[in-house]
Amino acid sequence: MSKTRLSVRGDAREFVLAVGETILDAALEQGLKLDHACGGVCACSTCHVKIKQGRECFSAASEEELDQLDTARDVSLDSRLGCQAKLLRLPTAGAIEIVIPEWNVNAVREGGH
Ligand code: FES
């Protein structure tokens, strides 16, 4: 089995994330609202998420990603760009847990018409 459970804080639904897939890939496939203004090419920071559990299972952030995160609001040590954080291996226990920062959720709602 090459998939794990992806739990999104504040969203009661269950999502899955496969090895080799980014968080944005999984979001788009499963109807999870995650903004992605640049289309997933590391040229904005609207796909900002915080990985609360399972950070060690993801690809390392590139210099480009870190530069983009510098422009994001409310950045912390667990911040990643959803389009760049790719699952490399399954967690040994539990699920991957992420949080979509509240300001990002608001931006999606305001632009959502
Ligand atoms: S969608 Fe633009 S950086 Fe991820």
Residues whose N, C-alpha, C, O or C-beta is under 5 A from the ligand:
A	BS01	FES	D35 H36 A37 C38 G39 G40 V41 C42 A43 C44 S45 T46 C47 L81 C83
